[in-house]
Amino acid sequence: MSFAASKLRSAVAIVASALLAQTPPMFAASHREAPITALDQKADITDWYAFVSPEHTDRVIFILNVDPFLEPSNGPNYFPFDPGILYEMKIDNNHDGVPDITFQFRFQTQIQNPGVFTGFVGNLAGFPGITALNGDGSQGFSLRQTYNVTMVTSAGSQSLSDDQNLYAVPTNVGPRTMPNYPALRSQGIYTLYNGIRVFAGTVADPFFIDLGGFFDSLNLRKAAPAPVLNALVDGDDHNNYAPNALAGFNVNSIVLEVPITMLTSDGMIHPAGAKQAVIGSYATTSRQKTTVIGEAGRGGWTQVQRMGNPLINEAIIGTGAKDTFSMDLPINDGQFANFLLNPLVPQILATLGVPVPPAPRVDLLPLVQYMAPICPGCAAADAGPVADLLRLNTGIAVTPTSSQKRLGFIAGDSAGFPNGRRLGDDVFDIAVRVLEGILVSPTKYGIPLGDGVNISNSSIGGVFPFIGPAYSGRDSVHLGPGQTGCPIQPNGICPDN
């Protein structure tokens, strides 16, 4: 079905005020999407990823990113994890919406040189360059963090650290302080109990989106072209046609690699057609009930935020319910069913002339229940409760990195979002098209909506920890409108209109 982009753009101004009044940022993953996390940035989960490892296809990669928009040069203390936060990755493997396996992470801060004015110093004042996380070459750490990893199941709690000291990788301060940052970062990869691998540290934010254009009342770049992409842009999985607002910003990341046999309900690896191959996952951040900055917390843990799909809280849950959603459990998500079955965003798209399916939107249920196409082996009795979990079919074959499609499942790449989520999946474009109705009919509801930002600026790799290293505090720059970063555009300059 053809659609006039000019019609959509002219209609945007008419409904933009209603859009912004009724719902907050819609497709910006989880960068400060709820009121509570706008006030507690350290506990803000920016993104949650789960995918079968392309390096070891018998393992799953979980990535929990927190603390958004970290300016690489923002010293002197930079970006430590918060020792007052309990970071958790939770897995449901029997389809009841309740975690069966939880991986917990707690951080501790060490001040080694209390008289030094900055967290890191190297090749200055008698301090050698920082070339090691511990021992010789680590003298320049004034602020250093260690952490522990614990697995919790019905059988109890088990430390996974194997008596190792696990050091968080600091941000990349610059070449004088850290003369070989890639080598320093590689020391932060640890092998734990039963072959589990872990990495924690500051990284280049892998998320990608034209935030500026989106938040300016949907004033996306016409030169991209957006919001209706032409065939050239829509089919390009390797270039950006609009500026990525996250380019140049860092984020804190915890990456965990776990054997599939430790995740499934029966400890086995299953083919894609078996219901046991499918797991659900989400991440949480929690604080103790009484928390005073700079002091140890008291009381039990209270959840601050959770994230499963990079779509539900951002694009579907209303503003008045966002904090409740953030702090509640997935098993209780039935209370939010009306948001899912008749979401606001498609109603707004309809006012712009975009064809959308009528409510109730049962096509969105695979995001919150165990059912086809993510779980083709699941019968109606296996669907489980409505629960926002990022569901991953561990039996679906991994797509080689060179062949991955940014639009994931809806582009025929069944190893991509919403079957789990990989670092290169374009969840902005996927999310808006899912809400548009592409799962109902890609021809009837298949207008190629998007923002023209197709790839991450983080150097996503094919080996653990997969996510790109932190941008340099001394030498990094942000890419924006009127600057380089869009190689297919004239002179490689990202459009400002």
C-alpha positions as CSV (number, residue, x, y, z in Angstrom):
1,M,0.0,0.0,0.0
2,S,1.4,3.4,-0.9
3,F,1.5,6.2,1.5
4,A,2.4,9.9,1.1
5,A,5.2,10.9,3.4
6,S,4.2,14.5,3.0
7,K,0.7,13.8,4.4
8,L,2.2,12.2,7.5
9,R,4.6,15.1,8.1
10,S,1.9,17.7,7.7
11,A,-0.4,15.8,10.1
12,V,2.3,15.5,12.8
13,A,1.8,19.1,13.9
14,I,-1.9,18.5,14.4
15,V,-1.5,15.6,16.9
16,A,1.9,16.3,18.4
17,S,0.5,18.2,21.4
18,A,-1.9,15.4,22.1
19,L,0.8,12.8,21.8
20,L,3.2,14.5,24.1
21,A,0.5,15.2,26.6
22,Q,-0.8,11.7,26.9
23,T,2.4,9.6,26.8
24,P,6.1,10.2,27.5
25,P,9.1,9.1,25.4
26,M,7.8,6.2,23.4
27,F,10.6,4.3,21.7
28,A,13.8,5.4,23.4
29,A,14.5,2.0,24.9
30,S,14.7,2.9,28.6
31,H,16.8,6.0,28.8
32,R,14.9,7.7,31.7
33,E,11.5,6.6,30.5
34,A,9.7,6.5,33.9
35,P,9.4,9.4,36.5
36,I,11.1,7.3,39.2
37,T,14.2,6.6,37.2
38,A,14.4,10.2,36.0
39,L,15.1,10.9,39.7
40,D,17.4,7.9,40.2
41,Q,19.7,7.7,37.2
42,K,22.1,5.2,38.7
43,A,19.2,2.7,39.0
44,D,17.9,3.4,35.5
45,I,18.1,0.4,33.3
46,T,18.8,1.8,29.8
47,D,18.6,-1.6,27.9
48,W,18.3,-5.3,28.4
49,Y,19.5,-7.8,25.9
50,A,19.3,-11.6,25.6
51,F,20.6,-13.6,22.7
52,V,22.3,-16.9,21.8
53,S,26.0,-16.3,21.6
54,P,27.4,-16.3,18.0
55,E,30.7,-17.2,19.5
56,H,29.5,-20.3,21.5
57,T,26.0,-21.3,20.3
58,D,25.4,-23.5,23.4
59,R,25.3,-20.4,25.6
60,V,23.1,-17.3,26.1
61,I,24.4,-13.8,26.5
62,F,22.6,-11.4,28.9
63,I,23.5,-7.7,28.9
64,L,22.2,-5.3,31.5
65,N,23.0,-1.6,30.8
66,V,22.4,1.1,33.4
67,D,23.1,4.8,34.1
68,P,22.4,6.6,30.8
69,F,24.1,9.4,28.9
70,L,27.6,9.2,30.5
71,E,29.8,12.0,29.1
72,P,33.2,10.4,28.6
73,S,35.1,13.4,29.8
74,N,33.1,13.9,33.0
75,G,35.7,13.4,35.7
76,P,37.0,13.4,38.3
77,N,35.2,10.3,39.6
78,Y,33.6,9.3,36.3
79,F,31.0,6.5,36.5
80,P,31.2,3.8,39.2
81,F,28.4,1.4,39.7
82,D,26.4,2.2,42.8
83,P,27.2,-0.1,45.8
84,G,23.8,0.7,47.2
85,I,22.0,-1.0,44.2
86,L,21.3,-4.7,43.8
87,Y,21.5,-5.5,40.1
88,E,19.7,-8.7,39.0
89,M,19.1,-10.8,35.9
90,K,16.0,-13.0,36.2
91,I,15.1,-16.0,34.1
92,D,11.7,-17.9,33.9
93,N,12.1,-21.3,32.4
94,N,8.8,-23.0,33.2
95,H,6.5,-20.4,31.6
96,D,4.8,-19.2,34.8
97,G,6.1,-15.7,34.8
98,V,8.1,-16.2,38.0
99,P,11.9,-16.2,38.0
100,D,13.4,-19.7,38.5
101,I,17.0,-18.5,38.3
102,T,18.4,-15.1,39.4
103,F,21.9,-13.8,38.9
104,Q,22.8,-11.0,41.4
105,F,25.6,-8.5,41.2
106,R,26.8,-6.3,44.1
107,F,29.7,-3.7,43.8
108,Q,32.2,-2.5,46.3
109,T,34.2,0.7,46.0
110,Q,37.8,1.0,47.1
111,I,39.6,4.3,47.6
112,Q,43.3,3.5,47.2
113,N,44.9,7.0,47.0
114,P,42.7,9.3,49.1
115,G,45.0,12.2,48.6
116,V,44.6,12.2,44.8
117,F,42.1,14.6,43.3
118,T,40.8,12.3,40.6
119,G,39.7,8.7,40.3
120,F,42.5,7.8,37.9
121,V,45.9,9.1,37.2
122,G,48.7,7.8,35.0
123,N,52.1,8.9,33.7
124,L,52.0,11.9,36.1
125,A,53.4,12.7,39.5
126,G,55.2,9.4,39.8
127,F,52.3,7.3,38.9
128,P,52.8,4.9,36.0
129,G,50.2,4.6,33.3
130,I,47.3,2.4,34.3
131,T,47.9,-0.9,32.5
132,A,46.4,-3.4,34.9
133,L,43.2,-3.8,37.0
134,N,45.3,-5.1,39.9
135,G,48.9,-5.4,40.9
136,D,51.7,-3.7,39.1
137,G,50.3,-1.1,36.7
138,S,47.2,-0.4,38.8
139,Q,48.9,2.1,41.1
140,G,47.0,5.0,39.4
141,F,43.7,3.7,40.6
142,S,42.4,6.1,43.2
143,L,38.9,4.7,42.8
144,R,38.5,1.1,42.0
145,Q,35.5,-1.3,42.1
146,T,35.2,-5.0,42.8
147,Y,32.0,-7.0,42.5
148,N,30.6,-10.4,43.3
149,V,28.2,-12.6,41.4
150,T,25.6,-14.9,43.0
151,M,23.1,-17.3,41.5
152,V,19.8,-17.9,43.3
153,T,17.5,-20.8,42.6
154,S,15.0,-22.9,44.5
155,A,17.9,-24.9,45.8
156,G,19.4,-21.8,47.5
157,S,22.1,-19.2,46.9
158,Q,25.5,-19.9,45.4
159,S,28.5,-17.7,44.8
160,L,29.8,-18.0,41.3
161,S,33.1,-16.1,41.7
162,D,35.2,-19.1,42.5
163,D,37.2,-17.1,45.1
164,Q,38.3,-14.6,42.4
165,N,38.6,-10.9,42.9
166,L,36.4,-9.5,40.1
167,Y,37.3,-6.0,39.0
168,A,35.0,-3.6,37.2
169,V,36.6,-2.1,34.1
170,P,36.8,1.7,34.4
171,T,35.9,4.2,31.8
172,N,38.6,5.1,29.2
173,V,40.0,8.3,30.7
174,G,42.5,8.9,27.9
175,P,45.7,7.8,26.3
176,R,48.1,9.2,28.9
177,T,46.3,7.8,31.9
178,M,45.5,4.5,30.2
179,P,48.0,4.0,27.3
180,N,46.5,0.7,26.1
181,Y,42.8,0.7,27.0
182,P,41.8,-2.4,24.9
183,A,44.4,-4.5,26.8
184,L,43.2,-3.1,30.1
185,R,39.6,-3.8,29.3
186,S,40.4,-7.4,28.3
187,Q,41.6,-8.1,31.8
188,G,38.0,-7.5,33.0
189,I,36.7,-10.8,31.4
190,Y,36.4,-13.5,34.0
191,T,35.5,-17.2,33.8
192,L,33.4,-18.3,36.8
193,Y,31.7,-21.5,38.0
194,N,30.8,-24.0,35.3
195,G,32.2,-21.9,32.4
196,I,30.0,-18.8,33.0
197,R,31.8,-15.7,31.8
198,V,31.3,-12.2,33.1
199,F,32.3,-8.6,32.3
200,A,31.3,-5.4,34.2
201,G,32.4,-1.9,33.3
202,T,31.8,1.3,31.3
203,V,31.2,0.8,27.6
204,A,30.1,2.8,24.6
205,D,26.3,2.9,24.6
206,P,25.2,0.6,21.8
207,F,21.7,2.0,21.6
208,F,20.8,4.1,18.5
209,I,18.0,6.5,17.8
210,D,17.4,10.1,16.6
211,L,16.3,11.4,20.0
212,G,16.4,15.1,19.1
213,G,14.2,14.7,16.1
214,F,11.8,12.4,17.9
215,F,11.3,14.6,21.0
216,D,10.9,17.7,18.9
217,S,7.2,16.8,18.4
218,L,8.2,14.0,15.9
219,N,10.2,16.4,13.8
220,L,12.3,13.6,12.2
221,R,14.8,14.3,9.5
222,K,13.1,14.7,6.1
223,A,16.5,14.1,4.4
224,A,16.8,10.7,6.0
225,P,13.9,10.4,4.8
226,A,11.8,10.0,7.9
227,P,9.4,9.0,9.3
228,V,8.5,7.1,6.1
229,L,11.7,5.4,4.9
230,N,12.3,4.8,1.2
231,A,13.5,1.4,0.0
232,L,17.1,2.3,-0.1
233,V,17.3,3.5,3.5
234,D,14.9,0.8,4.8
235,G,17.0,-1.9,3.3
236,D,20.4,-0.6,4.5
237,D,21.6,-2.5,7.5
238,H,25.1,-0.8,7.5
239,N,24.7,3.0,7.4
240,N,23.0,5.8,9.2
241,Y,21.0,8.5,7.4
242,A,20.2,10.6,10.4
243,P,22.3,11.4,13.5
244,N,22.4,8.9,16.4
245,A,21.9,10.9,19.6
246,L,23.7,8.2,21.7
247,A,26.9,8.4,19.6
248,G,29.8,9.4,21.9
249,F,28.0,8.6,25.2
250,N,29.0,5.8,27.5
251,V,26.9,3.5,29.7
252,N,27.6,1.0,32.5
253,S,27.2,-2.6,31.5
254,I,27.1,-6.1,33.0
255,V,27.5,-8.9,30.5
256,L,26.9,-12.5,31.5
257,E,27.4,-15.6,29.4
258,V,25.6,-18.7,30.7
259,P,25.4,-22.3,29.3
260,I,21.9,-23.0,28.0
261,T,21.9,-26.2,30.1
262,M,21.9,-24.0,33.2
263,L,18.9,-22.1,32.0
264,T,16.3,-24.6,30.7
265,S,13.9,-26.3,33.0
266,D,15.4,-29.7,32.5
267,G,19.0,-28.8,31.9
268,M,18.9,-29.8,28.3
269,I,19.4,-28.1,24.9
270,H,16.3,-28.3,22.8
271,P,15.4,-27.7,19.2
272,A,13.3,-24.6,18.3
273,G,10.1,-26.5,18.1
274,A,10.2,-27.7,21.7
275,K,8.6,-25.4,24.3
276,Q,11.4,-26.1,26.7
277,A,13.8,-24.2,24.4
278,V,12.0,-20.9,25.3
279,I,13.0,-18.9,28.3
280,G,11.8,-15.5,29.5
281,S,14.0,-12.9,31.1
282,Y,14.1,-9.5,32.7
283,A,16.4,-7.3,34.7
284,T,15.9,-5.3,37.8
285,T,17.6,-2.7,40.0
286,S,16.7,-2.5,43.7
287,R,17.6,-0.4,46.7
288,Q,17.2,-1.1,50.4
289,K,14.1,0.5,51.9
290,T,16.1,3.0,53.9
291,T,18.8,4.5,51.8
292,V,21.1,7.4,52.7
293,I,23.7,8.5,50.2
294,G,27.2,7.6,51.5
295,E,25.9,5.2,54.2
296,A,24.9,1.5,54.2
297,G,21.2,1.0,53.5
298,R,18.9,-0.7,55.9
299,G,15.9,-3.0,55.5
300,G,14.7,-5.2,52.7
301,W,15.2,-4.6,49.0
302,T,12.7,-2.5,47.0
303,Q,12.6,-2.7,43.3
304,V,13.3,0.6,41.5
305,Q,13.0,-0.5,37.9
306,R,12.6,-3.6,35.7
307,M,13.0,-4.2,32.0
308,G,12.0,-7.1,29.8
309,N,11.0,-6.0,26.3
310,P,12.3,-2.6,25.1
311,L,8.8,-1.6,24.2
312,I,6.2,-2.2,26.9
313,N,6.9,0.5,29.5
314,E,8.1,2.9,26.9
315,A,5.4,2.6,24.2
316,I,2.4,1.1,25.9
317,I,2.1,1.8,29.6
318,G,0.6,5.2,30.4
319,T,2.4,7.9,32.4
320,G,0.3,7.5,35.5
321,A,1.1,3.8,35.7
322,K,4.8,3.8,34.7
323,D,6.2,3.9,38.3
324,T,3.8,1.2,39.4
325,F,4.9,-0.9,36.4
326,S,8.6,-0.3,37.1
327,M,8.3,-1.4,40.7
328,D,5.9,-4.3,40.3
329,L,6.5,-7.9,39.2
330,P,5.8,-9.3,35.8
331,I,3.4,-11.9,37.3
332,N,1.2,-9.0,38.1
333,D,1.1,-7.5,34.6
334,G,-2.5,-8.5,34.0
335,Q,-3.4,-5.2,35.7
336,F,-1.9,-3.4,32.6
337,A,-3.7,-5.6,30.0
338,N,-5.9,-2.7,28.8
339,F,-2.7,-0.7,27.8
340,L,-1.6,-3.7,25.7
341,L,-4.9,-4.6,24.0
342,N,-5.7,-1.0,23.1
343,P,-2.5,0.9,23.1
344,L,-2.4,4.7,22.5
345,V,0.4,4.8,20.0
346,P,-1.6,3.0,17.2
347,Q,-4.5,5.3,17.8
348,I,-2.2,8.2,17.2
349,L,-0.8,6.6,14.1
350,A,-4.3,6.2,12.8
351,T,-4.9,9.9,13.1
352,L,-1.9,10.4,10.9
353,G,-3.4,8.3,8.2
354,V,-1.4,5.1,9.0
355,P,-3.6,2.0,8.7
356,V,-3.6,0.0,12.0
357,P,-5.5,-3.0,13.2
358,P,-8.6,-2.5,15.4
359,A,-8.5,-3.3,19.1
360,P,-8.2,-5.6,20.8
361,R,-4.6,-6.0,19.7
362,V,-4.1,-9.7,20.4
363,D,-1.2,-9.6,17.9
364,L,0.9,-8.0,20.7
365,L,0.4,-11.0,23.0
366,P,3.5,-12.9,21.9
367,L,5.5,-10.1,23.6
368,V,3.9,-10.9,27.0
369,Q,3.0,-14.6,26.7
370,Y,4.6,-17.8,25.6
371,M,3.2,-18.5,22.1
372,A,4.1,-18.6,18.4
373,P,6.0,-17.4,16.6
374,I,8.7,-17.2,19.4
375,C,7.4,-20.4,21.0
376,P,6.0,-22.5,18.2
377,G,6.0,-25.5,20.5
378,C,3.7,-23.8,23.1
379,A,0.1,-24.8,23.2
380,A,-2.6,-22.5,24.6
381,A,-2.1,-24.1,28.1
382,D,1.6,-23.1,28.0
383,A,1.0,-19.4,27.3
384,G,1.3,-18.5,31.0
385,P,0.1,-15.2,32.5
386,V,0.5,-11.8,30.8
387,A,4.0,-10.9,31.9
388,D,6.6,-8.5,30.3
389,L,9.5,-10.9,29.7
390,L,12.0,-10.8,26.9
391,R,11.4,-14.3,25.5
392,L,14.2,-16.1,23.8
393,N,14.0,-19.4,21.8
394,T,17.4,-20.9,22.5
395,G,16.8,-23.4,19.7
396,I,16.6,-21.0,16.9
397,A,19.8,-21.0,14.9
398,V,22.1,-18.0,15.4
399,T,22.3,-15.7,12.4
400,P,26.0,-14.9,11.4
401,T,26.9,-11.4,12.3
402,S,27.5,-10.5,8.6
403,S,24.0,-11.7,7.7
404,Q,22.0,-10.2,10.6
405,K,19.0,-7.9,9.7
406,R,18.5,-4.8,11.8
407,L,14.7,-5.4,11.7
408,G,15.2,-8.8,13.2
409,F,12.2,-11.2,13.2
410,I,10.0,-9.0,11.1
411,A,12.6,-9.0,8.3
412,G,12.9,-12.8,8.3
413,D,15.9,-12.9,10.7
414,S,14.3,-15.1,13.3
415,A,17.2,-14.8,15.7
416,G,16.5,-11.1,16.3
417,F,14.0,-9.1,18.3
418,P,11.4,-9.8,19.5
419,N,13.0,-13.3,19.7
420,G,15.4,-12.0,22.4
421,R,17.3,-8.9,21.5
422,R,20.7,-8.4,20.0
423,L,22.9,-5.3,20.2
424,G,22.3,-4.5,16.5
425,D,18.5,-4.9,16.5
426,D,16.8,-1.6,15.5
427,V,14.2,-1.7,18.3
428,F,12.9,1.8,17.5
429,D,11.9,0.9,13.9
430,I,10.8,-2.6,15.0
431,A,8.7,-1.3,17.9
432,V,6.8,1.3,15.8
433,R,6.1,-1.2,13.1
434,V,4.9,-3.8,15.6
435,L,2.5,-1.3,17.0
436,E,1.5,-0.3,13.5
437,G,0.4,-3.9,13.0
438,I,3.1,-5.7,11.0
439,L,2.6,-8.9,12.9
440,V,-1.0,-8.9,11.7
441,S,-0.2,-8.3,8.0
442,P,3.0,-7.0,6.6
443,T,1.2,-5.9,3.5
444,K,-1.9,-4.2,5.0
445,Y,0.0,-2.7,8.0
446,G,3.6,-2.5,6.6
447,I,4.4,1.2,6.0
448,P,8.2,1.4,6.5
449,L,8.2,3.8,9.5
450,G,11.6,4.7,11.0
451,D,14.0,7.4,12.0
452,G,16.8,6.8,9.6
453,V,19.2,5.7,12.3
454,N,20.0,2.1,11.3
455,I,23.1,1.1,13.2
456,S,24.9,1.7,16.5
457,N,28.1,3.8,16.7
458,S,29.4,1.4,19.3
459,S,31.8,-1.1,17.8
460,I,29.7,-4.2,18.3
461,G,31.9,-7.3,18.1
462,G,31.5,-11.0,17.5
463,V,33.2,-12.2,20.7
464,F,32.6,-11.7,24.4
465,P,31.7,-9.2,25.7
466,F,30.4,-8.1,22.3
467,I,29.7,-4.5,23.3
468,G,32.1,-1.8,22.2
469,P,34.8,-0.3,24.5
470,A,34.1,3.0,26.3
471,Y,34.7,6.2,24.3
472,S,37.9,8.1,25.3
473,G,37.4,10.9,27.8
474,R,40.0,13.0,26.1
475,D,39.5,12.3,22.4
476,S,35.8,11.3,21.9
477,V,33.3,13.5,20.2
478,H,29.5,13.4,19.9
479,L,27.9,13.1,16.5
480,G,25.0,15.2,15.7
481,P,23.1,17.2,13.0
482,G,25.4,18.9,10.6
483,Q,28.4,16.7,11.6
484,T,29.9,13.7,10.0
485,G,28.5,10.3,10.8
486,C,26.1,9.6,7.9
487,P,28.4,8.3,5.1
488,I,25.6,7.9,2.5
489,Q,24.5,11.5,2.9
490,P,26.2,14.3,0.9
491,N,29.8,14.7,2.1
492,G,28.9,12.2,4.9
493,I,27.2,14.9,6.9
494,C,24.1,14.0,9.0
495,P,21.1,16.1,8.1
496,D,19.7,18.7,10.4
497,N,16.4,19.0,8.6
